[in-house]
Amino acid sequence: MVTADRAAAVELASAGTVVVTPDDRGRLTRTHHFLDPSLAAGELRGRREPETNDRHRLLTRRVPGHSGPLDPGALARLLDAHRDDGAEVRCHAPVGGAPGDRRATLATVAVDPEGRSLAVHAGGPCTAGPSTWTELTAPTR
């Protein structure tokens, strides 16, 4: 959940609901597992798919090198991680992969809450370029 001056991740599980807030630098890095230790203790995803923890560690290491909001190009560069970077943040579907094994990153989205806009790139961050973003702006009330 994001507003112009605040961000939080709301983690929902049968064990409860926890609001995860940004760190002391104002950064909130999120992947596909619970960050709250009490919810993570009962989670299967982090054990079955430990690469989510690898992605979180990689992004947490990369984020402190940036200050202020990231433009879409900078966000794409931050997210452009292949296995040789220590984790694979984006996913390419294998050619001829079996059903259930054709995961792929379908979109990369940069959110600008203050500007009430999104920049959307069809595909993973490694294929993004200056002319590949579609800008969407919400009307003001």
Phi and psi in radians as a Rosetta constraint file:
Dihedral C 1 N 2 CA 2 C 2 CIRCULARHARMONIC -2.415 0.35
Dihedral N 2 CA 2 C 2 N 3 CIRCULARHARMONIC 2.392 0.35
Dihedral C 2 N 3 CA 3 C 3 CIRCULARHARMONIC -2.209 0.35
Dihedral N 3 CA 3 C 3 N 4 CIRCULARHARMONIC -3.139 0.35
Dihedral C 3 N 4 CA 4 C 4 CIRCULARHARMONIC -1.093 0.35
Dihedral N 4 CA 4 C 4 N 5 CIRCULARHARMONIC -0.450 0.35
Dihedral C 4 N 5 CA 5 C 5 CIRCULARHARMONIC -2.158 0.35
Dihedral N 5 CA 5 C 5 N 6 CIRCULARHARMONIC 0.135 0.35
Dihedral C 5 N 6 CA 6 C 6 CIRCULARHARMONIC -2.702 0.35
Dihedral N 6 CA 6 C 6 N 7 CIRCULARHARMONIC 2.612 0.35
Dihedral C 6 N 7 CA 7 C 7 CIRCULARHARMONIC -2.490 0.35
Dihedral N 7 CA 7 C 7 N 8 CIRCULARHARMONIC 2.601 0.35
Dihedral C 7 N 8 CA 8 C 8 CIRCULARHARMONIC -2.777 0.35
Dihedral N 8 CA 8 C 8 N 9 CIRCULARHARMONIC 2.652 0.35
Dihedral C 8 N 9 CA 9 C 9 CIRCULARHARMONIC -1.890 0.35
Dihedral N 9 CA 9 C 9 N 10 CIRCULARHARMONIC 2.257 0.35
Dihedral C 9 N 10 CA 10 C 10 CIRCULARHARMONIC -1.813 0.35
Dihedral N 10 CA 10 C 10 N 11 CIRCULARHARMONIC 2.009 0.35
Dihedral C 10 N 11 CA 11 C 11 CIRCULARHARMONIC -1.715 0.35
Dihedral N 11 CA 11 C 11 N 12 CIRCULARHARMONIC 2.171 0.35
Dihedral C 11 N 12 CA 12 C 12 CIRCULARHARMONIC -2.010 0.35
Dihedral N 12 CA 12 C 12 N 13 CIRCULARHARMONIC 2.286 0.35
Dihedral C 12 N 13 CA 13 C 13 CIRCULARHARMONIC -2.642 0.35
Dihedral N 13 CA 13 C 13 N 14 CIRCULARHARMONIC 2.878 0.35
Dihedral C 13 N 14 CA 14 C 14 CIRCULARHARMONIC -1.093 0.35
Dihedral N 14 CA 14 C 14 N 15 CIRCULARHARMONIC -0.423 0.35
Dihedral C 14 N 15 CA 15 C 15 CIRCULARHARMONIC -1.380 0.35
Dihedral N 15 CA 15 C 15 N 16 CIRCULARHARMONIC -0.208 0.35
Dihedral C 15 N 16 CA 16 C 16 CIRCULARHARMONIC 2.590 0.35
Dihedral N 16 CA 16 C 16 N 17 CIRCULARHARMONIC -3.070 0.35
Dihedral C 16 N 17 CA 17 C 17 CIRCULARHARMONIC -2.185 0.35
Dihedral N 17 CA 17 C 17 N 18 CIRCULARHARMONIC 2.326 0.35
Dihedral C 17 N 18 CA 18 C 18 CIRCULARHARMONIC -2.312 0.35
Dihedral N 18 CA 18 C 18 N 19 CIRCULARHARMONIC 2.381 0.35
Dihedral C 18 N 19 CA 19 C 19 CIRCULARHARMONIC -1.697 0.35
Dihedral N 19 CA 19 C 19 N 20 CIRCULARHARMONIC 2.111 0.35
Dihedral C 19 N 20 CA 20 C 20 CIRCULARHARMONIC -1.758 0.35
Dihedral N 20 CA 20 C 20 N 21 CIRCULARHARMONIC 2.175 0.35
Dihedral C 20 N 21 CA 21 C 21 CIRCULARHARMONIC -1.826 0.35
Dihedral N 21 CA 21 C 21 N 22 CIRCULARHARMONIC 2.858 0.35
Dihedral C 21 N 22 CA 22 C 22 CIRCULARHARMONIC -1.059 0.35
Dihedral N 22 CA 22 C 22 N 23 CIRCULARHARMONIC 2.802 0.35
Dihedral C 22 N 23 CA 23 C 23 CIRCULARHARMONIC -1.271 0.35
Dihedral N 23 CA 23 C 23 N 24 CIRCULARHARMONIC -3.084 0.35
Dihedral C 23 N 24 CA 24 C 24 CIRCULARHARMONIC -1.161 0.35
Dihedral N 24 CA 24 C 24 N 25 CIRCULARHARMONIC -0.237 0.35
Dihedral C 24 N 25 CA 25 C 25 CIRCULARHARMONIC -1.625 0.35
Dihedral N 25 CA 25 C 25 N 26 CIRCULARHARMONIC -0.023 0.35
Dihedral C 25 N 26 CA 26 C 26 CIRCULARHARMONIC 1.523 0.35
Dihedral N 26 CA 26 C 26 N 27 CIRCULARHARMONIC 0.266 0.35
Dihedral C 26 N 27 CA 27 C 27 CIRCULARHARMONIC -1.809 0.35
Dihedral N 27 CA 27 C 27 N 28 CIRCULARHARMONIC 2.455 0.35
Dihedral C 27 N 28 CA 28 C 28 CIRCULARHARMONIC -2.301 0.35
Dihedral N 28 CA 28 C 28 N 29 CIRCULARHARMONIC 1.915 0.35
Dihedral C 28 N 29 CA 29 C 29 CIRCULARHARMONIC -1.793 0.35
Dihedral N 29 CA 29 C 29 N 30 CIRCULARHARMONIC 2.291 0.35
Dihedral C 29 N 30 CA 30 C 30 CIRCULARHARMONIC -2.359 0.35
Dihedral N 30 CA 30 C 30 N 31 CIRCULARHARMONIC 2.334 0.35
Dihedral C 30 N 31 CA 31 C 31 CIRCULARHARMONIC -2.246 0.35
Dihedral N 31 CA 31 C 31 N 32 CIRCULARHARMONIC -2.674 0.35
Dihedral C 31 N 32 CA 32 C 32 CIRCULARHARMONIC -1.756 0.35
Dihedral N 32 CA 32 C 32 N 33 CIRCULARHARMONIC 0.803 0.35
Dihedral C 32 N 33 CA 33 C 33 CIRCULARHARMONIC -2.586 0.35
Dihedral N 33 CA 33 C 33 N 34 CIRCULARHARMONIC 2.871 0.35
Dihedral C 33 N 34 CA 34 C 34 CIRCULARHARMONIC -1.265 0.35
Dihedral N 34 CA 34 C 34 N 35 CIRCULARHARMONIC 2.371 0.35
Dihedral C 34 N 35 CA 35 C 35 CIRCULARHARMONIC -1.563 0.35
Dihedral N 35 CA 35 C 35 N 36 CIRCULARHARMONIC -0.551 0.35
Dihedral C 35 N 36 CA 36 C 36 CIRCULARHARMONIC -1.204 0.35
Dihedral N 36 CA 36 C 36 N 37 CIRCULARHARMONIC 2.194 0.35
Dihedral C 36 N 37 CA 37 C 37 CIRCULARHARMONIC -1.026 0.35
Dihedral N 37 CA 37 C 37 N 38 CIRCULARHARMONIC -0.628 0.35
Dihedral C 37 N 38 CA 38 C 38 CIRCULARHARMONIC -1.188 0.35
Dihedral N 38 CA 38 C 38 N 39 CIRCULARHARMONIC -0.620 0.35
Dihedral C 38 N 39 CA 39 C 39 CIRCULARHARMONIC -1.378 0.35
Dihedral N 39 CA 39 C 39 N 40 CIRCULARHARMONIC -0.623 0.35
Dihedral C 39 N 40 CA 40 C 40 CIRCULARHARMONIC -1.114 0.35
Dihedral N 40 CA 40 C 40 N 41 CIRCULARHARMONIC -0.526 0.35
Dihedral C 40 N 41 CA 41 C 41 CIRCULARHARMONIC -1.054 0.35
Dihedral N 41 CA 41 C 41 N 42 CIRCULARHARMONIC -0.549 0.35
Dihedral C 41 N 42 CA 42 C 42 CIRCULARHARMONIC -1.803 0.35
Dihedral N 42 CA 42 C 42 N 43 CIRCULARHARMONIC 0.161 0.35
Dihedral C 42 N 43 CA 43 C 43 CIRCULARHARMONIC -1.505 0.35
Dihedral N 43 CA 43 C 43 N 44 CIRCULARHARMONIC 2.438 0.35
Dihedral C 43 N 44 CA 44 C 44 CIRCULARHARMONIC -1.613 0.35
Dihedral N 44 CA 44 C 44 N 45 CIRCULARHARMONIC -0.584 0.35
Dihedral C 44 N 45 CA 45 C 45 CIRCULARHARMONIC -0.982 0.35
Dihedral N 45 CA 45 C 45 N 46 CIRCULARHARMONIC -0.831 0.35
Dihedral C 45 N 46 CA 46 C 46 CIRCULARHARMONIC -1.073 0.35
Dihedral N 46 CA 46 C 46 N 47 CIRCULARHARMONIC -0.516 0.35
Dihedral C 46 N 47 CA 47 C 47 CIRCULARHARMONIC -1.455 0.35
Dihedral N 47 CA 47 C 47 N 48 CIRCULARHARMONIC -0.694 0.35
Dihedral C 47 N 48 CA 48 C 48 CIRCULARHARMONIC -1.337 0.35
Dihedral N 48 CA 48 C 48 N 49 CIRCULARHARMONIC -0.564 0.35
Dihedral C 48 N 49 CA 49 C 49 CIRCULARHARMONIC -2.258 0.35
Dihedral N 49 CA 49 C 49 N 50 CIRCULARHARMONIC 1.257 0.35
Dihedral C 49 N 50 CA 50 C 50 CIRCULARHARMONIC -1.146 0.35
Dihedral N 50 CA 50 C 50 N 51 CIRCULARHARMONIC -0.211 0.35
Dihedral C 50 N 51 CA 51 C 51 CIRCULARHARMONIC -1.115 0.35
Dihedral N 51 CA 51 C 51 N 52 CIRCULARHARMONIC -0.354 0.35
Dihedral C 51 N 52 CA 52 C 52 CIRCULARHARMONIC -1.089 0.35
Dihedral N 52 CA 52 C 52 N 53 CIRCULARHARMONIC -0.623 0.35
Dihedral C 52 N 53 CA 53 C 53 CIRCULARHARMONIC -1.223 0.35
Dihedral N 53 CA 53 C 53 N 54 CIRCULARHARMONIC -0.651 0.35
Dihedral C 53 N 54 CA 54 C 54 CIRCULARHARMONIC -1.094 0.35
Dihedral N 54 CA 54 C 54 N 55 CIRCULARHARMONIC -0.763 0.35
Dihedral C 54 N 55 CA 55 C 55 CIRCULARHARMONIC -1.083 0.35
Dihedral N 55 CA 55 C 55 N 56 CIRCULARHARMONIC -0.742 0.35
Dihedral C 55 N 56 CA 56 C 56 CIRCULARHARMONIC -1.102 0.35
Dihedral N 56 CA 56 C 56 N 57 CIRCULARHARMONIC -0.770 0.35
Dihedral C 56 N 57 CA 57 C 57 CIRCULARHARMONIC -1.085 0.35
Dihedral N 57 CA 57 C 57 N 58 CIRCULARHARMONIC -0.758 0.35
Dihedral C 57 N 58 CA 58 C 58 CIRCULARHARMONIC -1.085 0.35
Dihedral N 58 CA 58 C 58 N 59 CIRCULARHARMONIC -0.852 0.35
Dihedral C 58 N 59 CA 59 C 59 CIRCULARHARMONIC -1.156 0.35
Dihedral N 59 CA 59 C 59 N 60 CIRCULARHARMONIC -0.653 0.35
Dihedral C 59 N 60 CA 60 C 60 CIRCULARHARMONIC -1.097 0.35
Dihedral N 60 CA 60 C 60 N 61 CIRCULARHARMONIC -0.638 0.35
Dihedral C 60 N 61 CA 61 C 61 CIRCULARHARMONIC -1.205 0.35
Dihedral N 61 CA 61 C 61 N 62 CIRCULARHARMONIC -0.660 0.35
Dihedral C 61 N 62 CA 62 C 62 CIRCULARHARMONIC -1.342 0.35
Dihedral N 62 CA 62 C 62 N 63 CIRCULARHARMONIC -0.633 0.35
Dihedral C 62 N 63 CA 63 C 63 CIRCULARHARMONIC -1.067 0.35
Dihedral N 63 CA 63 C 63 N 64 CIRCULARHARMONIC -0.724 0.35
Dihedral C 63 N 64 CA 64 C 64 CIRCULARHARMONIC -1.040 0.35
Dihedral N 64 CA 64 C 64 N 65 CIRCULARHARMONIC -0.323 0.35
Dihedral C 64 N 65 CA 65 C 65 CIRCULARHARMONIC -1.302 0.35
Dihedral N 65 CA 65 C 65 N 66 CIRCULARHARMONIC -0.033 0.35
Dihedral C 65 N 66 CA 66 C 66 CIRCULARHARMONIC -2.074 0.35
Dihedral N 66 CA 66 C 66 N 67 CIRCULARHARMONIC 2.533 0.35
Dihedral C 66 N 67 CA 67 C 67 CIRCULARHARMONIC -2.254 0.35
Dihedral N 67 CA 67 C 67 N 68 CIRCULARHARMONIC 2.545 0.35
Dihedral C 67 N 68 CA 68 C 68 CIRCULARHARMONIC 1.297 0.35
Dihedral N 68 CA 68 C 68 N 69 CIRCULARHARMONIC 3.139 0.35
Dihedral C 68 N 69 CA 69 C 69 CIRCULARHARMONIC -1.129 0.35
Dihedral N 69 CA 69 C 69 N 70 CIRCULARHARMONIC 2.595 0.35
Dihedral C 69 N 70 CA 70 C 70 CIRCULARHARMONIC -1.728 0.35
Dihedral N 70 CA 70 C 70 N 71 CIRCULARHARMONIC 2.304 0.35
Dihedral C 70 N 71 CA 71 C 71 CIRCULARHARMONIC -1.272 0.35
Dihedral N 71 CA 71 C 71 N 72 CIRCULARHARMONIC 2.863 0.35
Dihedral C 71 N 72 CA 72 C 72 CIRCULARHARMONIC -0.949 0.35
Dihedral N 72 CA 72 C 72 N 73 CIRCULARHARMONIC -0.690 0.35
Dihedral C 72 N 73 CA 73 C 73 CIRCULARHARMONIC -1.130 0.35
Dihedral N 73 CA 73 C 73 N 74 CIRCULARHARMONIC -0.749 0.35
Dihedral C 73 N 74 CA 74 C 74 CIRCULARHARMONIC -1.152 0.35
Dihedral N 74 CA 74 C 74 N 75 CIRCULARHARMONIC -0.678 0.35
Dihedral C 74 N 75 CA 75 C 75 CIRCULARHARMONIC -1.105 0.35
Dihedral N 75 CA 75 C 75 N 76 CIRCULARHARMONIC -0.772 0.35
Dihedral C 75 N 76 CA 76 C 76 CIRCULARHARMONIC -1.051 0.35
Dihedral N 76 CA 76 C 76 N 77 CIRCULARHARMONIC -0.728 0.35
Dihedral C 76 N 77 CA 77 C 77 CIRCULARHARMONIC -1.138 0.35
Dihedral N 77 CA 77 C 77 N 78 CIRCULARHARMONIC -0.673 0.35
Dihedral C 77 N 78 CA 78 C 78 CIRCULARHARMONIC -1.125 0.35
Dihedral N 78 CA 78 C 78 N 79 CIRCULARHARMONIC -0.686 0.35
Dihedral C 78 N 79 CA 79 C 79 CIRCULARHARMONIC -1.466 0.35
Dihedral N 79 CA 79 C 79 N 80 CIRCULARHARMONIC -0.247 0.35
Dihedral C 79 N 80 CA 80 C 80 CIRCULARHARMONIC -1.326 0.35
Dihedral N 80 CA 80 C 80 N 81 CIRCULARHARMONIC 1.490 0.35
Dihedral C 80 N 81 CA 81 C 81 CIRCULARHARMONIC -2.217 0.35
Dihedral N 81 CA 81 C 81 N 82 CIRCULARHARMONIC 2.239 0.35
Dihedral C 81 N 82 CA 82 C 82 CIRCULARHARMONIC -1.890 0.35
Dihedral N 82 CA 82 C 82 N 83 CIRCULARHARMONIC 2.968 0.35
Dihedral C 82 N 83 CA 83 C 83 CIRCULARHARMONIC -0.870 0.35
Dihedral N 83 CA 83 C 83 N 84 CIRCULARHARMONIC -0.620 0.35
Dihedral C 83 N 84 CA 84 C 84 CIRCULARHARMONIC -1.217 0.35
Dihedral N 84 CA 84 C 84 N 85 CIRCULARHARMONIC -0.164 0.35
Dihedral C 84 N 85 CA 85 C 85 CIRCULARHARMONIC -1.513 0.35
Dihedral N 85 CA 85 C 85 N 86 CIRCULARHARMONIC -0.011 0.35
Dihedral C 85 N 86 CA 86 C 86 CIRCULARHARMONIC 1.808 0.35
Dihedral N 86 CA 86 C 86 N 87 CIRCULARHARMONIC -0.227 0.35
Dihedral C 86 N 87 CA 87 C 87 CIRCULARHARMONIC -2.870 0.35
Dihedral N 87 CA 87 C 87 N 88 CIRCULARHARMONIC 2.751 0.35
Dihedral C 87 N 88 CA 88 C 88 CIRCULARHARMONIC -1.919 0.35
Dihedral N 88 CA 88 C 88 N 89 CIRCULARHARMONIC 1.853 0.35
Dihedral C 88 N 89 CA 89 C 89 CIRCULARHARMONIC -1.426 0.35
Dihedral N 89 CA 89 C 89 N 90 CIRCULARHARMONIC -0.665 0.35
Dihedral C 89 N 90 CA 90 C 90 CIRCULARHARMONIC -1.818 0.35
Dihedral N 90 CA 90 C 90 N 91 CIRCULARHARMONIC 2.839 0.35
Dihedral C 90 N 91 CA 91 C 91 CIRCULARHARMONIC -2.304 0.35
Dihedral N 91 CA 91 C 91 N 92 CIRCULARHARMONIC 2.281 0.35
Dihedral C 91 N 92 CA 92 C 92 CIRCULARHARMONIC -1.840 0.35
Dihedral N 92 CA 92 C 92 N 93 CIRCULARHARMONIC 2.272 0.35
Dihedral C 92 N 93 CA 93 C 93 CIRCULARHARMONIC -1.203 0.35
Dihedral N 93 CA 93 C 93 N 94 CIRCULARHARMONIC 2.360 0.35
Dihedral C 93 N 94 CA 94 C 94 CIRCULARHARMONIC -1.208 0.35
Dihedral N 94 CA 94 C 94 N 95 CIRCULARHARMONIC 2.423 0.35
Dihedral C 94 N 95 CA 95 C 95 CIRCULARHARMONIC -1.106 0.35
Dihedral N 95 CA 95 C 95 N 96 CIRCULARHARMONIC 2.221 0.35
Dihedral C 95 N 96 CA 96 C 96 CIRCULARHARMONIC 1.257 0.35
Dihedral N 96 CA 96 C 96 N 97 CIRCULARHARMONIC 0.298 0.35
Dihedral C 96 N 97 CA 97 C 97 CIRCULARHARMONIC -1.109 0.35
Dihedral N 97 CA 97 C 97 N 98 CIRCULARHARMONIC 2.638 0.35
Dihedral C 97 N 98 CA 98 C 98 CIRCULARHARMONIC -1.241 0.35
Dihedral N 98 CA 98 C 98 N 99 CIRCULARHARMONIC 2.665 0.35
Dihedral C 98 N 99 CA 99 C 99 CIRCULARHARMONIC -0.934 0.35
Dihedral N 99 CA 99 C 99 N 100 CIRCULARHARMONIC 2.428 0.35
Dihedral C 99 N 100 CA 100 C 100 CIRCULARHARMONIC 1.553 0.35
Dihedral N 100 CA 100 C 100 N 101 CIRCULARHARMONIC -0.182 0.35
Dihedral C 100 N 101 CA 101 C 101 CIRCULARHARMONIC -2.164 0.35
Dihedral N 101 CA 101 C 101 N 102 CIRCULARHARMONIC 0.491 0.35
Dihedral C 101 N 102 CA 102 C 102 CIRCULARHARMONIC -2.054 0.35
Dihedral N 102 CA 102 C 102 N 103 CIRCULARHARMONIC 0.756 0.35
Dihedral C 102 N 103 CA 103 C 103 CIRCULARHARMONIC -1.178 0.35
Dihedral N 103 CA 103 C 103 N 104 CIRCULARHARMONIC 2.489 0.35
Dihedral C 103 N 104 CA 104 C 104 CIRCULARHARMONIC -2.681 0.35
Dihedral N 104 CA 104 C 104 N 105 CIRCULARHARMONIC 2.593 0.35
Dihedral C 104 N 105 CA 105 C 105 CIRCULARHARMONIC -1.318 0.35
Dihedral N 105 CA 105 C 105 N 106 CIRCULARHARMONIC 2.067 0.35
Dihedral C 105 N 106 CA 106 C 106 CIRCULARHARMONIC -1.613 0.35
Dihedral N 106 CA 106 C 106 N 107 CIRCULARHARMONIC -0.454 0.35
Dihedral C 106 N 107 CA 107 C 107 CIRCULARHARMONIC -2.708 0.35
Dihedral N 107 CA 107 C 107 N 108 CIRCULARHARMONIC 2.629 0.35
Dihedral C 107 N 108 CA 108 C 108 CIRCULARHARMONIC -2.077 0.35
Dihedral N 108 CA 108 C 108 N 109 CIRCULARHARMONIC 2.240 0.35
Dihedral C 108 N 109 CA 109 C 109 CIRCULARHARMONIC -2.213 0.35
Dihedral N 109 CA 109 C 109 N 110 CIRCULARHARMONIC 2.219 0.35
Dihedral C 109 N 110 CA 110 C 110 CIRCULARHARMONIC -1.856 0.35
Dihedral N 110 CA 110 C 110 N 111 CIRCULARHARMONIC 2.196 0.35
Dihedral C 110 N 111 CA 111 C 111 CIRCULARHARMONIC -1.821 0.35
Dihedral N 111 CA 111 C 111 N 112 CIRCULARHARMONIC 2.293 0.35
Dihedral C 111 N 112 CA 112 C 112 CIRCULARHARMONIC -2.101 0.35
Dihedral N 112 CA 112 C 112 N 113 CIRCULARHARMONIC 1.534 0.35
Dihedral C 112 N 113 CA 113 C 113 CIRCULARHARMONIC -1.064 0.35
Dihedral N 113 CA 113 C 113 N 114 CIRCULARHARMONIC -0.686 0.35
Dihedral C 113 N 114 CA 114 C 114 CIRCULARHARMONIC -1.133 0.35
Dihedral N 114 CA 114 C 114 N 115 CIRCULARHARMONIC -0.689 0.35
Dihedral C 114 N 115 CA 115 C 115 CIRCULARHARMONIC -1.478 0.35
Dihedral N 115 CA 115 C 115 N 116 CIRCULARHARMONIC -0.008 0.35
Dihedral C 115 N 116 CA 116 C 116 CIRCULARHARMONIC 0.946 0.35
Dihedral N 116 CA 116 C 116 N 117 CIRCULARHARMONIC 0.782 0.35
Dihedral C 116 N 117 CA 117 C 117 CIRCULARHARMONIC -2.465 0.35
Dihedral N 117 CA 117 C 117 N 118 CIRCULARHARMONIC 2.834 0.35
Dihedral C 117 N 118 CA 118 C 118 CIRCULARHARMONIC -2.220 0.35
Dihedral N 118 CA 118 C 118 N 119 CIRCULARHARMONIC 2.541 0.35
Dihedral C 118 N 119 CA 119 C 119 CIRCULARHARMONIC -2.004 0.35
Dihedral N 119 CA 119 C 119 N 120 CIRCULARHARMONIC 2.136 0.35
Dihedral C 119 N 120 CA 120 C 120 CIRCULARHARMONIC -2.056 0.35
Dihedral N 120 CA 120 C 120 N 121 CIRCULARHARMONIC 2.272 0.35
Dihedral C 120 N 121 CA 121 C 121 CIRCULARHARMONIC -2.017 0.35
Dihedral N 121 CA 121 C 121 N 122 CIRCULARHARMONIC 2.226 0.35
Dihedral C 121 N 122 CA 122 C 122 CIRCULARHARMONIC -1.357 0.35
Dihedral N 122 CA 122 C 122 N 123 CIRCULARHARMONIC 1.740 0.35
Dihedral C 122 N 123 CA 123 C 123 CIRCULARHARMONIC 2.239 0.35
Dihedral N 123 CA 123 C 123 N 124 CIRCULARHARMONIC -3.120 0.35
Dihedral C 123 N 124 CA 124 C 124 CIRCULARHARMONIC -1.333 0.35
Dihedral N 124 CA 124 C 124 N 125 CIRCULARHARMONIC 2.887 0.35
Dihedral C 124 N 125 CA 125 C 125 CIRCULARHARMONIC -1.099 0.35
Dihedral N 125 CA 125 C 125 N 126 CIRCULARHARMONIC -0.429 0.35
Dihedral C 125 N 126 CA 126 C 126 CIRCULARHARMONIC -1.271 0.35
Dihedral N 126 CA 126 C 126 N 127 CIRCULARHARMONIC -0.194 0.35
Dihedral C 126 N 127 CA 127 C 127 CIRCULARHARMONIC -1.893 0.35
Dihedral N 127 CA 127 C 127 N 128 CIRCULARHARMONIC 0.058 0.35
Dihedral C 127 N 128 CA 128 C 128 CIRCULARHARMONIC -1.351 0.35
Dihedral N 128 CA 128 C 128 N 129 CIRCULARHARMONIC 2.518 0.35
Dihedral C 128 N 129 CA 129 C 129 CIRCULARHARMONIC -2.528 0.35
Dihedral N 129 CA 129 C 129 N 130 CIRCULARHARMONIC 3.025 0.35
Dihedral C 129 N 130 CA 130 C 130 CIRCULARHARMONIC -0.973 0.35
Dihedral N 130 CA 130 C 130 N 131 CIRCULARHARMONIC -0.559 0.35
Dihedral C 130 N 131 CA 131 C 131 CIRCULARHARMONIC -1.748 0.35
Dihedral N 131 CA 131 C 131 N 132 CIRCULARHARMONIC 0.168 0.35
Dihedral C 131 N 132 CA 132 C 132 CIRCULARHARMONIC -1.747 0.35
Dihedral N 132 CA 132 C 132 N 133 CIRCULARHARMONIC 0.013 0.35
Dihedral C 132 N 133 CA 133 C 133 CIRCULARHARMONIC -1.646 0.35
Dihedral N 133 CA 133 C 133 N 134 CIRCULARHARMONIC 2.434 0.35
Dihedral C 133 N 134 CA 134 C 134 CIRCULARHARMONIC -1.867 0.35
Dihedral N 134 CA 134 C 134 N 135 CIRCULARHARMONIC 2.168 0.35
Dihedral C 134 N 135 CA 135 C 135 CIRCULARHARMONIC -1.602 0.35
Dihedral N 135 CA 135 C 135 N 136 CIRCULARHARMONIC 2.298 0.35
Dihedral C 135 N 136 CA 136 C 136 CIRCULARHARMONIC -2.195 0.35
Dihedral N 136 CA 136 C 136 N 137 CIRCULARHARMONIC 2.218 0.35
Dihedral C 136 N 137 CA 137 C 137 CIRCULARHARMONIC -2.152 0.35
Dihedral N 137 CA 137 C 137 N 138 CIRCULARHARMONIC 2.294 0.35
Dihedral C 137 N 138 CA 138 C 138 CIRCULARHARMONIC -1.359 0.35
Dihedral N 138 CA 138 C 138 N 139 CIRCULARHARMONIC 2.453 0.35
Dihedral C 138 N 139 CA 139 C 139 CIRCULARHARMONIC -1.191 0.35
Dihedral N 139 CA 139 C 139 N 140 CIRCULARHARMONIC 2.644 0.35
Dihedral C 139 N 140 CA 140 C 140 CIRCULARHARMONIC -1.428 0.35
Dihedral N 140 CA 140 C 140 N 141 CIRCULARHARMONIC 2.682 0.35
